[in-house]
Every structure is written in structure tokens, then in C-alpha cells.
Amino acid sequence: MKKTKTPLGRIAACGLTLGLALALCACGADASETPEPVTPVTDEAQTEENATDSDTASTQTPETDEAAQTPADEDAAADESAVVISEDPASPVTITMQPPEKKELTTEDGTVYYTAEYSYPVVSIEGNPTAAEKINADISAQMETVRADGDTAAKEALEDLSSLQEAGEAGFPTYIDNVSYSVQRADDRVISLTVNYESFSGGAHGYTFWRGAVYDAQTGEKLTLDDLSDDPEAFRAATLAYNQELAATDSYSERMFSTDDITNGTLETVLYEEEDVWYLSSAGLVFVSDAYDLGPYAAGAIEFIIPYRDLPDMGFREAYAYDGRLIMPLAEKQEYTADLNGDGTQETISLYNESLYDDASGVSTTVNHLLIDGTDFADAVSDALPETTWSYLVMYDLDTADDYLEFSLCGNYTEDDEYPPYSQFFRYGKDKSLIYLGKAKGYANDTASVIQELTR
């Protein structure tokens, strides 16, 4: 678990470094975790059509936790610490996140030298227990590898502590390993998970990385990238060309060590030669580059997302197509083109943050520049939000039945001397105005926190 490059031998943060985790269409949680519903904000300056838009958004009626939760089995129902996730009421898939396994190892003098926490899911598929058993067996095998790696890491920690004590030095940092899973997609075609690893063994910071675990929901077989197309070689070439184009844009190249890596084979090696560095989400096919692979630690994990709308032309198999809710996080300055307001024309939307410092007051502020077809809605965003903070943009279709595509600015907002995550939701009106719909706790692309109240 220290720094080996095996798929399950390193460790990573579950808390979303931009990402990663992302997205179902409904989620059951304990009552204490129930997010507050979206509350529409009325603007006197709105047109009658816009007011109707906001009113429509406010008619969503959240169900009770009791109705939202459908445990996979009686044991899960009895265990209040298990979190049950279901795509939607019609989905045959239920995923139960098991209570975390925790380990804390100490020496005789009470020094804590190693801690670990592992959390994993159990999958249930109504009418197809054989496929669920295959998936759960694979997850179980992954966890056995994780536990074995953890035992090795604990021995190394104890050896390092002993060496430090023999040298007469103090201040041993507790070694830490955490492993958790996030659900990215779960329907009758695909069950897609990400395994999030976090490891600390001294130094300035820990080490984090992600791996995908994607399964055919009909057969239970774990999918490889080649399984996504009937012509794997052509599919790889087409997706690589798309990822190279993404990497050449400002939002990506500014986070990379060098733009030479786009064409010198480095990007191809990182995204295609490493095992399981891809997954299917509610946005599309996602490739993940870990910190230090293409960019510095400060850049975090870099996600390359190919939307589902672009995949058929690359040879993506219809068997794994997605027709559910779009939930797509965008990197800063990354443009996304879609018909946002249902007027029949495509708009281009992006977000970048500007930090301003007032020399006189010594106060720093952040301006969120939300650009739609070149119009900067920074003032409208500032007027709508309680304060401005660094944010990232998530395309989020609140109601798949209407012709609007909503979006959210996600960030951490001050609340009682704390900075909890919030998603601030907006809609682009047919009159090209910005309509603030309200907020929900959590990041919009981290569905375990948000979706329960937004999609009823």
C-alpha cells in the first residue's frame, strides 16, 4: 500500500478532489444525513416565464427516508450504519454500503503506529442473483487484497517506528490506509464503481489514487475497456484522439507538467496502459490520471470525460448506453455545449474563478465568472448566493422530462464557523436570464449527499 503501482496496492481520498464520485439518481440515507431540499429564490425582476420556471422547480416533493430506502436484505435493514443506494424506484439494482472496517494498532507504550478504514458495497440485482453474486465475489477478492496489503503496510510502519526509536528520535507519524467505494452508475445495463485509496506514511502529504470497477449488470462480468466496443482498436484510437484534444485545452494543459506529454506517448500510457483507470459515470466514459502522472500533486486527479452523446460515433456498444440523468462535473474553464433552455439552439457554458485582494481591508474575495455564450453572469451569481467562494461547475439535469438542462456551482460556504459543501442550482431561461433555483448540502456530483431531495 505504500507506493506500489498495482491496481489495489495504493490508497486514495474518498472526499472528492474534484471528483470523483459521482452519481446515481436517488440515494437513501439516515435522517441525520438528509439534505435540505432545493428552495427556489424569487427575483422581482424575473419575467413571468422565468417565474414559472422557478415555480416548476419548487414542486418537487421529497419522499421520506423510509420510503426512499430499500435494503438489499434484512441484515442491511437492521444495521442503521449501512447506507442503501438505489438508482431509482424502477431500478433492479440496490447497492448497500457496508459499515467501515476499522483497525488501530498500538505499541505497548500506547503509540498508535497504524490505522486503517475500509468500506465496500454489496450489490443486489432483483431477478438476477447470479450476476450479483459474481460482482460481490469480485469485490470480496479486491477487499482480500486490500487487507493483505494493509497487513504488510502495518508491519512496515512498526519497523519504521522501531528504527526511529532505536535512533533516539521522536515524533513518529501514524501511518494511515483508507479504502472506500463510490457508485458512479447503477442500472440494468452497467454497475460502475470507483475504488478510492488514501495512504499516508510520513512526509508533507499522503498519496491518493482511484481505480474503476465496472460490471455488466446482466452477466456480472467485470468489463475491460476493450469490452466497450466491437472494434477495440478503433475505439481506443478514437477515444485517445478525443482525450488528446481535451488535454490541449487551457483547462487541462494548465494542470499538466508539459503539453509535450499529450503527443509523446505519456498521456496514452497513463490512460490506457495502467489497469482500471477508467469507469462509466452518469456523464460518460471517464479516464482518470492520478496526481504526479500528468501533473503535480496540487493538480490532483485529472478526469477526462467523453460524454455519452459522443461515444456512439466511436463504436461504443449500445448494450452499455446510458439514458438516465446527466450529472457531469467540468474542470475550470472547460466548455460544455448543449441546449440549456430548450429553445432549439446550443449554448456554450463554462466557469472560471477570479481571486481579488483588497489592500486596504486585507480581505480576499472570489468572483465566479459563469459564461454562457460569452455573457458573463458573475454579477447575477454574486447577487443570488449568500457569498462567493471558489466553485466548480456541474451540469445537472434536475428533470429529465422537461427541455431544460440545469447546472450547479459547487463549493464550500461558511456556516457557523465551518465550511460545509453546498450545491447552488441555476437554470438558463428562454429569455437568456440566469435563474437561481436554490441550494442543497453536498456536491452535486457526490450523489450520496444531494440527490435524495433533488430528484423527487
VMD Tcl script that draws the C-alpha trace (Angstrom):
set ca {
  {0.00 0.00 0.00}
  {2.94 2.30 0.29}
  {3.77 3.25 -3.26}
  {3.33 0.16 -5.38}
  {1.58 0.68 -8.71}
  {-0.74 -2.32 -8.50}
  {-4.46 -1.70 -9.03}
  {-5.29 -2.37 -5.39}
  {-1.96 -1.74 -3.79}
  {-2.11 2.03 -3.33}
  {-4.56 4.16 -1.36}
  {-6.88 7.44 -2.08}
  {-9.20 10.10 -0.78}
  {-12.91 9.46 -0.90}
  {-13.68 13.11 -0.29}
  {-13.69 14.11 -3.96}
  {-10.71 16.03 -5.17}
  {-12.84 17.28 -8.00}
  {-14.27 14.44 -8.36}
  {-14.60 11.57 -8.23}
  {-17.52 10.43 -7.34}
  {-20.41 10.74 -8.84}
  {-23.55 9.71 -9.48}
  {-26.84 7.95 -9.06}
  {-30.35 9.22 -9.46}
  {-31.54 8.55 -5.90}
  {-29.97 7.73 -2.59}
  {-31.28 6.63 0.77}
  {-29.53 7.90 3.90}
  {-30.02 8.23 7.61}
  {-32.34 11.03 8.65}
  {-29.38 12.94 10.07}
  {-27.84 13.00 6.58}
  {-30.95 14.10 4.71}
  {-30.06 17.22 2.71}
  {-32.29 20.25 2.71}
  {-34.46 20.50 -0.40}
  {-33.90 22.98 -3.19}
  {-35.64 26.21 -2.23}
  {-36.49 28.47 -5.17}
  {-35.50 32.12 -4.87}
  {-37.90 34.60 -6.42}
  {-36.44 37.62 -8.22}
  {-38.85 40.52 -8.70}
  {-37.08 41.31 -11.94}
  {-37.85 37.89 -13.42}
  {-40.16 37.69 -16.37}
  {-43.44 35.83 -15.99}
  {-41.92 32.93 -17.93}
  {-38.97 32.79 -15.59}
  {-41.14 32.87 -12.50}
  {-42.96 29.89 -13.89}
  {-39.65 28.10 -14.33}
  {-38.77 28.62 -10.68}
  {-42.21 27.57 -9.54}
  {-41.88 24.39 -11.54}
  {-38.59 23.58 -9.87}
  {-40.14 24.04 -6.43}
  {-42.88 21.47 -6.93}
  {-40.53 18.56 -6.26}
  {-41.81 16.83 -3.14}
  {-39.21 14.84 -1.23}
  {-40.22 11.40 -0.08}
  {-39.48 10.23 3.41}
  {-36.25 8.38 4.17}
  {-38.32 5.32 5.00}
  {-39.84 5.24 1.52}
  {-36.54 6.00 -0.20}
  {-34.58 3.17 1.38}
  {-34.86 -0.35 0.03}
  {-32.37 -2.59 1.86}
  {-30.78 -5.42 -0.10}
  {-31.54 -7.83 2.73}
  {-32.85 -7.99 6.29}
  {-29.36 -7.65 7.76}
  {-28.88 -4.34 5.97}
  {-32.26 -3.15 7.20}
  {-31.30 -3.96 10.76}
  {-27.92 -2.22 10.51}
  {-28.54 1.50 10.86}
  {-24.98 2.33 9.80}
  {-25.37 0.72 6.37}
  {-26.22 3.18 3.58}
  {-28.54 1.82 0.90}
  {-28.28 3.27 -2.61}
  {-30.74 2.69 -5.43}
  {-30.67 4.23 -8.90}
  {-34.42 4.92 -8.91}
  {-37.59 3.16 -7.74}
  {-37.78 1.21 -11.02}
  {-34.17 0.03 -10.97}
  {-33.49 -3.64 -10.18}
  {-30.13 -2.68 -8.64}
  {-29.65 -1.95 -4.95}
  {-26.21 -1.25 -3.51}
  {-25.62 -1.37 0.22}
  {-22.51 0.35 1.54}
  {-21.27 -1.73 4.44}
  {-20.21 -0.15 7.76}
  {-16.47 0.54 7.66}
  {-13.94 -1.94 8.98}
  {-11.60 -0.09 11.31}
  {-8.17 -1.00 12.57}
  {-5.90 0.78 15.04}
  {-2.56 -0.74 16.06}
  {-0.54 0.48 19.03}
  {2.70 -0.44 20.74}
  {2.92 -1.43 24.40}
  {3.61 2.17 25.35}
  {0.40 3.29 23.64}
  {1.90 4.75 20.48}
  {-0.55 4.46 17.60}
  {1.57 3.43 14.64}
  {-1.04 2.33 12.10}
  {-4.73 2.91 11.37}
  {-6.91 1.70 8.53}
  {-10.52 2.05 7.48}
  {-12.14 0.01 4.72}
  {-15.67 0.39 3.37}
  {-17.14 -1.57 0.48}
  {-20.51 -2.23 -1.21}
  {-22.74 -5.28 -1.53}
  {-24.75 -5.47 -4.74}
  {-28.26 -6.89 -5.12}
  {-29.96 -7.28 -8.52}
  {-33.65 -8.16 -8.45}
  {-34.31 -11.16 -10.67}
  {-30.62 -11.79 -11.35}
  {-28.90 -13.10 -8.20}
  {-26.25 -14.93 -10.25}
  {-24.86 -11.68 -11.69}
  {-24.93 -10.05 -8.24}
  {-23.02 -12.99 -6.77}
  {-20.29 -12.62 -9.41}
  {-19.94 -8.91 -8.72}
  {-19.85 -9.39 -4.95}
  {-17.28 -12.16 -5.31}
  {-15.03 -9.84 -7.31}
  {-15.42 -7.04 -4.75}
  {-14.67 -9.55 -1.98}
  {-11.46 -10.58 -3.78}
  {-10.48 -6.92 -4.08}
  {-11.00 -6.45 -0.36}
  {-8.88 -9.50 0.46}
  {-6.05 -7.89 -1.50}
  {-6.62 -4.61 0.34}
  {-6.49 -6.33 3.74}
  {-3.30 -8.23 2.81}
  {-1.66 -5.02 1.62}
  {-2.77 -3.38 4.86}
  {-1.10 -6.09 6.93}
  {2.13 -5.51 5.02}
  {1.88 -1.75 5.49}
  {1.30 -2.21 9.25}
  {4.45 -4.32 9.55}
  {6.43 -1.67 7.69}
  {5.04 1.02 9.98}
  {6.10 -0.91 13.07}
  {9.56 -1.48 11.61}
  {9.93 2.22 10.80}
  {8.81 3.16 14.31}
  {11.32 0.75 15.86}
  {14.14 2.18 13.74}
  {13.18 5.70 14.76}
  {13.13 4.79 18.45}
  {16.49 3.00 18.19}
  {17.94 6.17 16.71}
  {16.59 8.13 19.68}
  {14.22 10.19 17.56}
  {10.64 11.11 18.42}
  {7.60 12.28 16.54}
  {6.58 9.19 14.60}
  {3.65 9.96 12.26}
  {0.88 7.41 12.39}
  {0.68 5.54 9.09}
  {-2.81 5.57 7.55}
  {-4.58 3.49 4.91}
  {-8.18 4.17 3.87}
  {-10.16 2.44 1.13}
  {-13.73 3.22 0.10}
  {-16.02 2.76 -2.89}
  {-18.22 5.25 -4.72}
  {-21.12 4.37 -7.02}
  {-20.85 6.09 -10.39}
  {-23.64 4.32 -12.26}
  {-26.06 1.52 -11.36}
  {-28.79 0.37 -13.72}
  {-29.92 -2.75 -15.56}
  {-27.01 -2.42 -18.01}
  {-23.99 -1.29 -16.03}
  {-22.84 -1.21 -12.42}
  {-19.87 1.13 -12.24}
  {-17.85 1.76 -9.08}
  {-14.72 3.68 -8.24}
  {-12.34 2.45 -5.56}
  {-10.82 5.35 -3.68}
  {-7.48 4.90 -1.94}
  {-5.68 7.10 0.57}
  {-2.33 6.36 2.17}
  {-0.03 8.30 4.49}
  {3.38 7.11 5.61}
  {5.07 10.35 6.62}
  {6.16 13.32 4.59}
  {4.40 16.51 3.59}
  {1.21 14.79 2.48}
  {-0.36 11.45 1.76}
  {-0.77 9.64 -1.53}
  {-4.10 9.27 -3.27}
  {-5.44 7.48 -6.33}
  {-8.57 5.98 -7.87}
  {-9.41 2.81 -9.76}
  {-12.55 1.83 -11.63}
  {-14.52 -1.41 -11.23}
  {-17.16 -1.68 -13.95}
  {-19.51 -4.65 -14.39}
  {-22.04 -5.89 -16.90}
  {-25.27 -5.86 -14.87}
  {-26.72 -8.71 -16.93}
  {-23.81 -11.17 -16.61}
  {-21.93 -9.87 -13.56}
  {-18.66 -9.99 -15.51}
  {-16.11 -7.27 -14.87}
  {-15.62 -5.22 -18.03}
  {-12.37 -4.21 -19.66}
  {-12.01 -1.17 -21.88}
  {-11.96 -3.50 -24.90}
  {-15.39 -4.86 -23.93}
  {-16.97 -1.47 -24.60}
  {-16.71 -1.82 -28.38}
  {-16.88 -4.48 -31.07}
  {-13.75 -2.89 -32.57}
  {-11.45 -2.27 -29.57}
  {-8.53 -0.97 -31.62}
  {-10.60 1.66 -33.42}
  {-12.36 2.57 -30.17}
  {-9.04 3.11 -28.42}
  {-7.78 5.30 -31.25}
  {-10.95 7.41 -31.30}
  {-11.07 7.91 -27.53}
  {-7.35 8.71 -27.41}
  {-7.80 11.40 -30.08}
  {-10.67 12.89 -28.06}
  {-8.62 12.86 -24.85}
  {-5.68 14.49 -26.63}
  {-7.96 17.30 -27.80}
  {-9.22 17.77 -24.23}
  {-5.68 17.81 -22.86}
  {-4.72 20.57 -25.30}
  {-7.37 22.95 -23.93}
  {-6.44 25.52 -21.27}
  {-8.48 23.83 -18.54}
  {-6.32 20.71 -18.86}
  {-2.93 21.89 -20.09}
  {-2.64 24.37 -17.22}
  {-2.72 21.43 -14.78}
  {-0.21 19.27 -16.63}
  {3.57 19.10 -16.33}
  {4.05 19.61 -20.05}
  {1.93 19.77 -23.18}
  {4.57 17.57 -24.81}
  {3.03 14.70 -22.83}
  {-0.09 14.94 -24.99}
  {1.62 13.57 -28.08}
  {4.88 11.97 -26.88}
  {3.13 8.84 -25.61}
  {2.91 9.81 -21.95}
  {-0.82 10.56 -21.94}
  {-1.56 7.38 -23.86}
  {0.50 5.31 -21.42}
  {-1.14 6.85 -18.36}
  {-4.73 6.49 -19.60}
  {-4.51 3.21 -21.47}
  {-1.66 1.11 -20.10}
  {-2.45 1.44 -16.39}
  {-5.12 -1.05 -15.30}
  {-8.65 0.09 -14.46}
  {-8.07 3.86 -14.74}
  {-11.47 4.32 -16.39}
  {-15.13 3.96 -15.45}
  {-18.62 4.73 -16.75}
  {-20.49 7.51 -14.96}
  {-23.75 9.37 -15.46}
  {-21.77 11.72 -17.72}
  {-19.93 9.30 -19.96}
  {-16.68 7.36 -20.21}
  {-14.21 8.75 -17.67}
  {-10.44 8.27 -17.69}
  {-8.53 9.29 -14.55}
  {-4.94 10.46 -14.29}
  {-3.64 10.37 -10.72}
  {-1.54 13.14 -9.20}
  {2.05 13.03 -10.45}
  {1.11 11.04 -13.58}
  {0.42 14.04 -15.81}
  {0.54 16.91 -13.35}
  {1.79 17.89 -9.88}
  {0.20 16.91 -6.59}
  {-1.57 20.28 -6.41}
  {-3.38 19.50 -9.67}
  {-4.99 16.43 -8.09}
  {-6.60 13.72 -10.16}
  {-7.33 14.87 -13.71}
  {-10.51 13.43 -15.23}
  {-11.01 13.10 -18.97}
  {-14.75 12.73 -19.66}
  {-16.11 11.65 -23.03}
  {-19.88 12.32 -22.96}
  {-22.24 9.52 -23.95}
  {-23.52 11.63 -26.85}
  {-20.07 11.40 -28.50}
  {-19.41 7.70 -27.84}
  {-21.65 6.01 -30.47}
  {-19.59 7.50 -33.31}
  {-16.51 5.95 -31.71}
  {-18.01 2.47 -31.73}
  {-19.38 2.33 -28.17}
  {-21.64 -0.68 -27.72}
  {-25.35 0.02 -27.47}
  {-25.55 -2.59 -24.70}
  {-23.86 -0.12 -22.33}
  {-25.63 3.06 -23.45}
  {-26.99 5.39 -20.77}
  {-30.32 7.20 -20.96}
  {-30.58 8.47 -17.39}
  {-29.94 11.80 -15.75}
  {-26.89 13.80 -16.89}
  {-24.59 14.68 -14.00}
  {-21.30 15.97 -15.38}
  {-18.61 17.87 -13.43}
  {-16.50 20.25 -15.51}
  {-12.96 21.42 -14.90}
  {-12.41 25.16 -14.52}
  {-12.53 26.90 -17.94}
  {-13.78 23.70 -19.60}
  {-16.57 24.46 -22.07}
  {-19.70 22.37 -22.44}
  {-22.14 22.80 -25.34}
  {-25.82 21.89 -25.06}
  {-29.32 23.34 -25.41}
  {-29.62 24.68 -21.87}
  {-33.04 26.34 -22.13}
  {-34.90 24.24 -24.66}
  {-35.03 26.94 -27.36}
  {-33.60 24.62 -30.01}
  {-30.13 26.21 -30.12}
  {-26.90 25.08 -28.49}
  {-25.34 27.25 -25.79}
  {-21.76 27.07 -24.54}
  {-21.21 27.25 -20.78}
  {-18.07 27.39 -18.63}
  {-16.86 28.69 -15.29}
  {-13.66 30.23 -14.01}
  {-12.83 31.74 -10.62}
  {-11.04 35.03 -10.02}
  {-9.40 35.83 -6.66}
  {-9.41 39.50 -5.67}
  {-7.50 41.06 -2.79}
  {-8.32 44.42 -1.23}
  {-5.10 46.01 0.05}
  {-6.99 48.46 2.25}
  {-9.13 45.91 4.09}
  {-6.86 42.90 3.70}
  {-9.89 40.88 2.57}
  {-9.77 38.33 -0.23}
  {-12.86 37.56 -2.29}
  {-13.66 35.18 -5.12}
  {-15.62 36.10 -8.22}
  {-17.35 33.22 -10.04}
  {-17.35 34.04 -13.76}
  {-20.15 31.94 -15.23}
  {-20.01 32.33 -19.00}
  {-22.91 31.37 -21.27}
  {-22.40 32.14 -24.95}
  {-19.83 34.75 -23.98}
  {-22.09 36.58 -21.49}
  {-20.56 36.82 -18.01}
  {-23.13 36.23 -15.28}
  {-20.70 36.96 -12.41}
  {-22.90 39.76 -11.04}
  {-26.05 37.62 -11.18}
  {-24.26 34.77 -9.41}
  {-22.97 37.13 -6.73}
  {-26.46 38.58 -6.18}
  {-28.00 35.12 -5.86}
  {-25.53 33.50 -3.49}
  {-25.03 34.31 0.21}
  {-21.33 34.72 -0.55}
  {-18.96 33.83 -3.33}
  {-16.39 31.09 -2.94}
  {-14.20 29.02 -5.22}
  {-16.59 26.79 -7.15}
  {-16.70 24.19 -9.86}
  {-19.46 23.66 -12.39}
  {-21.64 20.57 -12.61}
  {-24.14 20.06 -15.40}
  {-27.15 18.55 -13.63}
  {-30.45 17.72 -15.30}
  {-32.98 18.17 -12.50}
  {-35.95 16.97 -14.54}
  {-35.21 14.67 -17.47}
  {-38.80 15.09 -18.71}
  {-38.52 18.82 -19.47}
  {-36.37 20.58 -22.08}
  {-34.08 22.39 -19.62}
  {-30.58 21.35 -18.60}
  {-29.81 22.85 -15.20}
  {-26.38 23.31 -13.64}
  {-24.83 23.80 -10.25}
  {-21.96 25.78 -8.75}
  {-20.41 23.58 -6.07}
  {-18.23 24.92 -3.27}
  {-17.78 25.27 0.49}
  {-19.76 28.05 2.11}
  {-19.37 29.50 5.60}
  {-21.85 28.14 8.13}
  {-21.38 28.56 11.90}
  {-17.59 28.86 11.63}
  {-17.47 25.77 9.41}
  {-17.26 25.33 5.66}
  {-19.67 22.59 4.58}
  {-20.11 21.74 0.88}
  {-23.12 23.11 -0.96}
  {-24.52 22.95 -4.47}
  {-26.14 26.13 -5.78}
  {-28.54 25.35 -8.63}
  {-29.33 27.56 -11.62}
  {-31.30 27.48 -14.84}
  {-30.81 29.46 -18.05}
  {-34.15 31.00 -19.02}
  {-35.57 31.21 -22.51}
  {-35.10 34.98 -22.30}
  {-31.37 34.32 -21.68}
  {-31.54 35.31 -18.00}
  {-29.98 33.39 -15.12}
  {-32.49 31.91 -12.67}
  {-31.37 30.84 -9.20}
  {-33.26 27.72 -8.07}
  {-31.78 27.21 -4.60}
  {-29.21 25.07 -2.84}
  {-28.66 21.64 -1.37}
  {-25.99 20.37 1.01}
  {-23.18 18.40 -0.58}
  {-21.61 18.44 -4.03}
  {-23.99 17.79 -6.91}
  {-21.74 15.11 -8.37}
  {-21.48 13.36 -4.99}
  {-24.95 11.89 -5.10}
  {-24.90 10.25 -1.71}
  {-25.18 13.75 -0.23}
  {-27.54 15.52 -2.59}
  {-29.81 13.60 -4.89}
  {-32.43 12.32 -2.50}
  {-34.14 15.69 -2.23}
  {-33.48 16.97 -5.74}
  {-34.97 14.31 -7.96}
  {-38.36 13.53 -6.42}
}
mol new
graphics top color blue
foreach p $ca { graphics top sphere $p radius 0.5 }
foreach p [lrange $ca 0 end-1] q [lrange $ca 1 end] { graphics top cylinder $p $q radius 0.2 }
display resetview
